[in-house]
């Protein structure tokens, strides 16, 4: 059994900031924790639209607070993301996220994130073993 707090994560290698300012991710569970998934608290600041495309990962996100717009680039459909909404990227979905106000998400990734991944120029997390 493990108990982790946000203070355990802050200012460690598990606190990952997007080099472009698009998010800060507190990575509570990683591949090395042997759970089969990773779990993050991700804060997306109000501001520029972010392009993300998880070609190597599936992701589910639970919105704890804030307001954003998720755009499915395949269909063009837009979704309002607000408190108590879960969105599921279950088909390696290419998408945009616009935070209309600061958004806090609890995110689950499979396969699990190794640790310091950030999005490449195509919005992808590279698969690291």
Secondary structure, DSSP 8 states (H G I E B T S, - for coil): -----HHHHTTSTTEEE-TTSS-EEEEEE-GGG-SSSEEEEEEE-SSS-EEEE-SS-EEEEEEEE-EEEEEETTT--EEEEETT-EEEE-S--EEEEEESS-EEEEEEEES---S-----TTS------
